Amino acid sequence: MSPENWYLTEDLDEFLARAGDFLHSRPALHTVALSVTDALRRRGAHYFGPEDAVFGILDDGVVRAVLIHTPPFHVHVTALTPQQADALAARFTELDHPVPGLSGPLETAEAFAAAWQRRTGTAGTVTQLQRLYRLGELTFPEPRPEGRARIAEPVDRELLIRWKLAFDEDTGHGVGQDPARWADARIAEGGITLWETPDGTPVSLAGVTPPSAGQVRVAPVYTPPELRGRGYAGAVTVEVSRVAREAGAAEVVLFTDLANPTSNGLYQRIGYRPVADFAVWGFGTEGG
């Protein structure tokens, strides 16, 4: 496949006009692209960082795949064949486009990493293996911890900033979105739920993306290390999942780090079922 079939643009409206139907065709598998483009549309072109975002469409008369790059984060791609991944690597090298890393379906990411090394001499490393889950029958894990869920408010801003920084450090995300801007946006849209103890102390959080193409994604979920193992993460995740479904979401999804058996076990106990595996590759430069 010729690299010319990969069309790149910085125009979000053009990208969505051409690729919107493709993204909506498989909402769960395309959850990242849907949520990122929705955030850019609602929050502005530089919501994720000061550099311009780049969007790509693989089009031979029919849209076959897309990519999104919002620096300083990694490039994110939908499923590609090895030939399509090689064409993308060729296109990036032609344009001298920086690729700090790439995330996508497992075999796609592996194929791109191999093509990138062939074309640039830069060997990549897997920084995270992820599993995408879809909610089936929601079940509250027992025993249920004492306390209640509530939506985060402006008074929680500093807490959200601290916990976002801690979450990024725990998950190895590295340099990413400004945590204050993230907190402000999530508070404004009611996108963070806290679990608090009976005395009103927040002990865990779960976020959820706004609905897009009938699906929402739970992210992030964070409990401080000293408070783990008490059921707080499960309780708050159940609450945001329940609210999303009752609000009309056709699909509720989330990603886990496959290196964390605790979280993978928890999400399956509350009703999430595996959909597909993804990989995050780094190519020698810090990225989100």
N, C-alpha and C positions, 0 to 999 in steps of 0.2 A: 504494500500500500504506500502510495506516495505521501511524503510529509506535507505536500501542499493541501491534502485533504483535511489537515488540522488547521482550522481558522481560529485565530486569536484576536481578541478585542478587549478594550477597556470599557466598553459601553454596556452597562448592565441591562438596559432596556432592550437593546438589540439582541443580547444573549438570551434573555428570557423569551423574547418573541420567537426566536428560532428554536430554542431548546426546551421551552416550557412544557410542551406535550410529552417530550421524552422524559423529563424529570417526573412528571405526574404519573407516568405509566407504571412506575414501580416505587411508590412512595417510601417504603421501608428501606430498600436498598439504596435509595437516593436521598436519605434523610439529611446527610451532611450538606449536600449541595442545596437542598431545599431550604434548610434553616439558615445557611450562610447568606444566600441570596435574599431571603426574606429580611434578615437583619440589615443588610446593606440598603435594601429598598426603604425600610422604615427608619433606620438610624443614620443613614448617610454613607457616602462612598468611602470614607476613611474611618468607619466605625472600628475596624480591627487594627488599624495602624495608619501611619502617615503616608505610606506608599500606595500608589494606585493598584487596585486589584486587577487581575488579568483572568479572563474567561476564555475557554477553548471549546470548540465544537468539532467533532470528527464527523464529516458530512460527505457522503458520496451520492447525494440525492436524497438520502434518508439519514437522519441523525443516529449515529451508532454509539456515541459516547461523548462525555463532556469532562472538562476539568475546571477547577477553580483554584486560583492562587491569590491569597490575601496575605502578603508579607507583613510580619516576619514568620507567619505560619508556613507549613509545608504545602506543596502542591497536593491537591486532592483530586483523584480521578475515579470515574465509574469503571465498570468492568471492561477490560480490553483483551483482545487476543495477543499472542506474542508479536505478530506482525504489526498490529496497531500500536502496541507499546514501543516497538522499534521506530515506527514512523513518528511517534511523539518525541522520542529521544533525538531523532534527526532534526525535527522542527525546532526544538529547544537549542540544539547546538548551532543550527543555522542562524538563529536570532541572538545567540549568546545570552539566552535568558537564564538567570541564576536559578538553580534548583537546590535549595538547602536540604531538601528531603521530600519524600512522597508518601502519601497514605492512600490506600485503596484496597479492594478485594485481594486476598492473599496471593493468588496466582498472578494477578495483574501486577501487583507491586514487585513480585519476584522477577517477572519478565521485564519490567521497566528497569529495575536495578541492573540486570544483566546487560540490557541494551545500553544503558548509560555508561557502564564500565567499558564496553566495547568501543563506544564512540568518544569517550572523554578520558579514559584511563583512570577515572575516579571510582574506587571501590566503595560500595555502600555497606552499611551494617544495619541489621534489624534492631530497632530501639524498642519496639513494642509489638506484641501480637494481641489482637483484639477479637472479641466475639460479639456479633450483633444479635440481640435478643428481641423477640416480639412478645407482648403480653397476651397470654391465654386467659385462663380462669384465675382471677385475682384471689389470693388467699392471705389472710393476716397471720403471720407467724406467731406461734405461742411459745413462751408466755409473752403477752403484750406488755410493754413497759409502761409505767405510770407516766402521765403527762398528756400533752395535747399538741396538735399541729396548729400553726398560725402562719399567715402570709408575712414575709419580712416587710418592715416599714422603714422610713428614713432614719429612725432612731437606731436601726441595726446596721447602718452603713459601714461603720468602722469594723464591726465584727465580720461582715461579709468580705471586706477588703482583706482582713487578716486570714480568714479561712480560704479565700481564693488563692492567696499567695502560698499558703500551706498545702493546698490541694495540688497546685502546679508543681511544687517541690516534690511532694510525695509521688506524683505520677510521672515525673521526669519530663514535663512538657517544656521546660526551659523558658526562654524568652517568649513572651506572648502578649496578649492584649493587656492594656493598662487596667489594673484591678479596680481602680476607682471608677473608671468609665464603665466597666462591666457591672459593678455594683449599682451605679446610678441607673443604668438601663434596666437591669433586672428588677429593681425596686419599682421603677416607673410602670413596668408592665405586669407587676404582680407575679414575676417569674421565679421567685424563690420562696420555698416553704421551710420554716424552722420547726423542729420538734423541741419542745421545752418541757422541763420537769414541772411538778406541781407548784414549785415556788417561783416559776417564771424564768428559770435559767435556760437559755438555748444550749442544746447539746448536740444537734446534728442539723444538717440542711440537705435539701434536694431541690434542684432546679428543673424547670421544664421549658422547652422552647415553645413559642407561640404556634398554634396550629398552622400547618401548610400542607396542602394536598390531602387533607384528612388525617394527617399523622402528626404526632408530637414526639419529641425525644426527651427522656429524662437525663439531665446533665446540668451540673455535676452532682454527685452525692458525696458528702464529706462529714466525717465525725473526727474530732481531735483524738489523737492516739490514746490519751489517758481515759477516754470515755467509751472506747470501743468494747465490743463483746457484751453489751447490755441491751441490744435489740433496738437501739435508737435509729440506726440507718434503715433497718427493715421497716420500722414503723413509719418513718417519714416518706420512704419510697412508696409504700402502699398508699399513703394518703395522696401524694401527688398523682399516682397512677389512677386511683379511684376518681379523683376530681376530673382528670383529663378525659377519662372514659365517659363519665356522666355528663361532661360538657359536649360530648358528641364526637370525640376522636375515634376514627375508625381503626386506627392502629396506634399503639403506644410502644415505643422501642427504646432501647438503651444499649450502650457499648460497655463491655467489661475488659479489663486487662487479664489475659489468660494466665499471667503469672501470679494472679491473686485468687487462689482457690476459695477463699472465704467469701468474697463478693460473688463469684460465680455460683457457689452453692446457695447463697442467700437469695439471689434473684430467681433461681429456679424454684426454690421453696415457695416463693410468693406468687409464682405463676408465669414467669417469663420462660420462653422456649427458644432454643437456638435457631438462627436464620442463616448466618454465613460468617466466615472468618475473614478478618482484615489484617493488614500488616502496615506498620509505620517503619520506613527506612530513612536513615540519615546519610547524607553525603558529605560530611566533614564540616558543616556550618551549623551553628545554632539556629534552631527554628522551633515554631510551635507545633 
